[in-house]
Amino acid sequence: MSLRIAIQMDPLEAVDINADTTFALAECAQARGHQLFVYQPEHLSFDTGKLLARARPAKVQRVEDQPGILGDEQMLDLADDVDVVLMRQDPPFDMAYITACHLLEMLKGRTLVLNDPEFVRSGPEKLFPLLFPEVIPDTLISRDIKAILDFRARHKDIIIKPLYGNGGAGVFRMKEGDSNFSSLMEMFLERTREPLIAQAFLKAVSNGDKRIILIDGEAVGAINRRPKEGETRSNLHVGGTAEPVDLTETDRKICDAIGPELKRRGQVFVGIDVIGDKLTEVNVTSPTGIQELKRFTGIDAAAIFFDKVQQMVAKS
């Protein structure tokens, strides 16, 4: 089976060939003989009943500073000219992201879009876990300063972060009595009308933040991301270190709890974050970690993903 695959992503020219998950997915697709096109979200247009993308045919290669060879621009009708669209641009999860989801929803029943954009927009990373209160840390979603103060008073030590942020940006640890609390709240609340998310601080983060990859609701493997000394965040691009790790019985129970709902929602490629025995995020937008997973364990999540994609297209 040879598929025509359009990847909605950040610029291919800027990816890290040794870490970027979208690059690894494209590399796997190309090795299977699929034809690749790439375009950025701003090149997506709805024009009188047609959903169009100003895209470029692409070939990927593991060459530093030239990860892709791009052909001439062409206008693709995403309903007729391609078999699969991968929505892989990075957040922030803002109105531009939500609009792209609304537009890609129009392809339902004609072109396979992964992850299903209807449920990407209705299940943001930090909100989807709220459906499973038994496996998440104590969590508050609010912009009511009195509610946030009460939450900190109860837990003494909390993490505060933007509800729709990504990559560890804007994440703060706030202990009881921290003199920066009021000014930090002012900064957050003046910049946006959105609520914040606050969670009880998990001491287990010193041992790492586990990224578990699920494909069609099933766990395929995990890596651990350990924060550098003196840092709360374990994200790799802010200095966290990736290391091999096994799935525990608790990890599997978490995956078993959320997997059926992910599958029902068409969230085929997902990365969840687990600290200790608690689920903290469910990443459905552009989850990362598969290159590290393959490097440490030999598990090829990209191959497992495209096995599933090919099955889904064959059934459609």
C-alpha positions as MATLAB code, in Angstrom:
seq = 'MSLRIAIQMDPLEAVDINADTTFALAECAQARGHQLFVYQPEHLSFDTGKLLARARPAKVQRVEDQPGILGDEQMLDLADDVDVVLMRQDPPFDMAYITACHLLEMLKGRTLVLNDPEFVRSGPEKLFPLLFPEVIPDTLISRDIKAILDFRARHKDIIIKPLYGNGGAGVFRMKEGDSNFSSLMEMFLERTREPLIAQAFLKAVSNGDKRIILIDGEAVGAINRRPKEGETRSNLHVGGTAEPVDLTETDRKICDAIGPELKRRGQVFVGIDVIGDKLTEVNVTSPTGIQELKRFTGIDAAAIFFDKVQQMVAKS';
ca = [
       0.000    0.000    0.000;
       1.380    3.373   -1.043;
      -0.237    6.343    0.669;
      -0.157   10.065   -0.001;
       0.467   11.694    3.369;
       0.277   15.414    4.112;
       1.954   16.489    7.339;
       0.788   19.736    8.928;
       3.871   20.677   10.925;
       6.340   23.342   11.927;
       9.056   23.981    9.303;
      10.785   20.726    8.336;
      14.025   22.605    7.761;
      14.332   23.392   11.483;
      13.786   19.948   13.018;
      16.364   18.057   15.077;
      16.968   14.840   13.142;
      18.112   13.044   16.308;
      15.127   13.918   18.489;
      12.135   15.139   16.498;
       9.201   12.720   16.491;
       7.561   14.143   13.368;
      10.825   13.611   11.483;
      10.935    9.983   12.670;
       7.322    9.435   11.564;
       8.072   10.927    8.149;
      11.220    8.801    7.852;
       9.241    5.634    8.588;
       6.500    6.565    6.116;
       9.051    7.283    3.418;
      10.799    3.944    4.000;
       7.466    2.229    3.358;
       7.108    3.952    0.005;
       4.527    6.530    1.031;
       4.589    9.925   -0.673;
       5.065   12.859    1.671;
       3.894   16.457    1.527;
       4.529   19.066    4.198;
       2.815   22.341    4.945;
       2.492   24.713    7.871;
      -0.826   25.581    9.561;
      -0.873   29.054    8.029;
      -0.917   27.418    4.583;
      -4.275   25.730    5.269;
      -7.277   27.382    3.575;
     -11.005   26.795    3.212;
     -12.189   28.036   -0.161;
     -15.837   27.633   -1.152;
     -16.320   24.071   -0.020;
     -12.741   22.891   -0.522;
     -10.063   22.461    2.121;
      -6.748   23.325    0.535;
      -3.134   23.250    1.656;
      -0.265   25.026   -0.081;
       2.187   22.178    0.355;
       5.533   20.916   -0.920;
       6.484   17.325   -1.699;
       9.206   16.250    0.705;
      11.929   13.675    1.157;
      13.530   13.409    4.577;
      17.145   12.503    5.255;
      19.381   12.180    8.302;
      21.638   15.046    7.280;
      22.460   17.770    9.789;
      21.160   21.188    8.719;
      19.274   19.661    5.769;
      16.705   17.234    7.173;
      14.435   17.548    4.159;
      14.540   18.029    0.414;
      11.483   19.986   -0.681;
       9.904   20.183   -4.121;
       7.931   23.003   -5.676;
       4.794   24.273   -3.963;
       1.496   22.859   -5.099;
      -2.069   23.353   -3.957;
      -3.483   20.147   -2.502;
      -7.177   19.467   -2.119;
      -6.985   17.548    1.154;
     -10.222   15.699    0.416;
      -9.101   14.365   -2.979;
      -5.323   14.538   -3.322;
      -4.142   12.775   -0.152;
      -5.064    9.696    1.874;
      -3.863   10.823    5.303;
      -3.282   14.139    7.069;
      -1.076   14.148   10.162;
      -1.705   17.156   12.420;
       1.715   17.529   14.012;
       2.407   21.224   14.613;
       3.498   22.102   18.130;
       1.211   24.004   20.491;
       0.475   26.535   22.024;
      -3.105   25.392   21.977;
      -4.574   28.729   20.962;
      -7.366   29.877   18.644;
      -5.160   29.301   15.600;
      -4.726   25.687   16.682;
      -8.439   25.295   17.391;
      -9.346   26.817   14.011;
      -7.075   24.332   12.236;
      -8.904   21.541   14.077;
     -12.291   22.886   12.971;
     -11.135   23.028    9.353;
      -9.611   19.549    9.365;
     -12.823   18.147   10.865;
     -14.445   18.860    7.487;
     -12.443   15.964    6.033;
     -14.169   13.367    8.202;
     -15.416   10.476    6.101;
     -13.157   11.440    3.178;
      -9.552   11.705    4.360;
      -8.097   10.126    7.490;
      -6.864   12.851    9.862;
      -4.775   11.862   12.887;
      -5.219   12.522   15.602;
      -8.963   13.068   15.113;
      -9.150   16.890   15.176;
     -12.613   16.969   16.743;
     -11.267   15.403   19.896;
      -7.885   17.131   19.768;
      -9.705   20.444   20.183;
     -12.082   19.105   22.838;
      -9.445   17.261   24.878;
      -6.447   19.534   25.547;
      -3.420   18.003   27.256;
      -4.150   19.312   30.742;
      -7.944   18.957   30.621;
      -8.375   15.416   29.321;
      -6.838   13.917   32.522;
      -9.646   15.501   34.568;
     -11.895   12.703   33.294;
      -9.865   10.318   35.453;
      -9.659   11.927   38.922;
      -8.561    8.659   40.523;
      -5.169    8.712   38.749;
      -4.252   12.431   38.759;
      -2.710   14.596   41.494;
      -4.967   17.024   43.350;
      -5.714   19.594   40.668;
      -7.321   23.034   40.493;
      -8.459   24.805   37.312;
      -9.283   28.410   38.158;
      -8.418   32.078   37.779;
     -10.070   32.919   41.093;
      -7.175   34.149   43.222;
      -8.932   33.180   46.458;
      -9.435   29.636   45.182;
      -5.759   29.424   44.203;
      -4.674   30.766   47.606;
      -6.866   28.206   49.340;
      -5.431   25.412   47.187;
      -1.871   26.439   48.095;
      -2.794   26.712   51.779;
      -4.110   23.140   51.714;
      -1.197   21.618   49.849;
       1.658   23.895   51.024;
       3.686   23.151   47.880;
       2.141   23.434   44.406;
       2.937   23.717   40.718;
       1.247   26.494   38.724;
       1.294   26.607   34.924;
      -0.641   27.971   31.931;
      -3.583   25.758   31.061;
      -2.770   25.772   27.337;
       1.010   26.083   27.414;
       3.566   23.547   26.258;
       7.158   22.444   26.624;
       7.467   23.445   30.271;
       7.047   27.153   29.510;
       5.617   29.196   32.383;
       5.797   26.381   34.947;
       6.418   27.585   38.520;
       6.743   25.809   41.829;
       5.194   27.869   44.613;
       5.666   26.911   48.258;
       3.699   28.286   51.182;
       4.927   31.750   52.073;
       6.683   32.373   48.739;
       6.964   36.167   48.415;
       6.714   35.972   44.608;
       3.231   34.469   44.672;
       1.191   37.698   44.373;
       3.311   39.207   41.594;
       3.321   35.925   39.715;
      -0.471   35.724   39.885;
      -0.754   39.309   38.658;
       1.520   38.519   35.710;
      -0.455   35.416   34.729;
      -3.903   36.904   35.125;
      -3.106   40.181   33.361;
      -1.770   38.384   30.288;
      -4.752   36.149   29.619;
      -8.412   35.604   30.421;
      -7.810   31.866   30.682;
      -7.775   29.927   33.948;
      -4.551   28.523   35.362;
      -3.877   24.960   36.363;
      -2.450   24.273   39.807;
      -1.443   20.840   41.061;
      -0.076   19.486   44.290;
       3.696   19.184   43.940;
       4.810   15.591   43.442;
       8.119   14.863   45.169;
       8.572   11.875   42.867;
       9.466   14.288   40.050;
      13.055   14.213   41.320;
      13.156   10.644   39.991;
      11.840   11.760   36.626;
       8.755   12.392   34.558;
       7.835    9.303   32.548;
       6.675    9.733   28.943;
       4.585    6.729   27.895;
       3.692    6.287   24.227;
       0.271    4.828   23.435;
      -0.871    3.820   19.978;
      -4.589    3.304   19.470;
      -5.064    3.179   23.242;
      -2.314    0.610   23.927;
       0.961    1.358   25.717;
       3.981    0.484   23.576;
       6.834    1.760   25.757;
       8.231    4.570   27.863;
      11.228    6.765   28.537;
      12.073    8.671   31.689;
      12.938   12.384   31.630;
      14.956   13.405   34.656;
      15.187   17.117   35.534;
      18.599   18.670   35.848;
      19.856   19.674   39.276;
      17.838   22.516   40.788;
      15.121   22.347   38.109;
      11.474   21.340   38.556;
      10.764   20.805   34.863;
      11.935   17.628   33.181;
      11.249   18.640   29.556;
      14.204   17.648   27.385;
      14.567   21.041   25.697;
      14.983   22.789   29.068;
      17.784   20.488   30.180;
      16.021   17.280   31.179;
      17.855   14.051   30.473;
      16.239   11.053   28.778;
      16.931    7.593   30.184;
      15.491    4.096   29.753;
      12.699    2.961   32.049;
      10.294    0.047   32.340;
       6.525    0.283   32.563;
       5.338   -0.454   36.087;
       2.099   -2.130   37.103;
       0.783    1.322   38.065;
       1.710    2.720   34.649;
      -0.212   -0.079   32.978;
      -3.247    0.519   35.183;
      -3.225    4.192   34.170;
      -2.971    3.229   30.497;
      -5.754    0.669   30.898;
      -7.946    3.350   32.480;
      -7.515    5.970   29.750;
      -6.787    3.791   26.702;
     -10.391    2.924   25.747;
     -11.405    6.591   25.816;
      -8.415    7.587   23.682;
      -9.328    4.892   21.173;
     -12.973    5.986   21.139;
     -11.886    9.541   20.393;
      -9.589    8.584   17.528;
      -6.471    9.671   19.395;
      -4.166    7.136   17.766;
      -0.751    8.592   18.624;
      -0.553    9.825   22.225;
       2.131   10.554   24.798;
       1.137   10.666   28.448;
       3.174   12.036   31.334;
       3.330   10.133   34.611;
       5.124   11.263   37.776;
       5.318    8.575   40.429;
       1.870    7.016   40.369;
       0.022   10.062   38.983;
      -1.025   11.042   35.467;
      -0.239   14.711   34.819;
      -0.817   15.278   31.080;
      -2.235   13.505   28.024;
      -0.454   14.860   24.952;
      -2.549   14.484   21.801;
      -1.307   17.432   19.750;
       2.284   16.600   18.796;
       3.620   14.124   21.380;
       7.336   13.428   21.325;
       9.751   10.786   22.569;
       9.788    8.008   19.974;
      13.395    8.479   18.880;
      14.594    8.124   22.474;
      12.273    5.140   22.948;
      13.767    3.346   19.942;
      17.305    4.249   20.976;
      16.894    2.837   24.483;
      14.602   -0.134   23.873;
      14.522   -0.921   20.179;
      10.742   -0.378   20.175;
       9.817    1.265   16.872;
       6.697    3.279   17.717;
       6.681    4.870   14.252;
       6.390    1.437   12.626;
       3.610    0.422   15.029;
       1.811    3.682   14.249;
       1.985    3.226   10.480;
       0.843   -0.378   10.764;
      -2.276    1.079   12.378;
      -2.605    3.884    9.827;
      -2.462    1.433    6.941;
      -5.115   -0.743    8.602;
      -7.384    2.271    9.087;
      -7.036    3.409    5.467;
      -7.636   -0.118    4.175;
     -10.903   -0.293    6.148;
     -12.142    3.123    5.039;
];
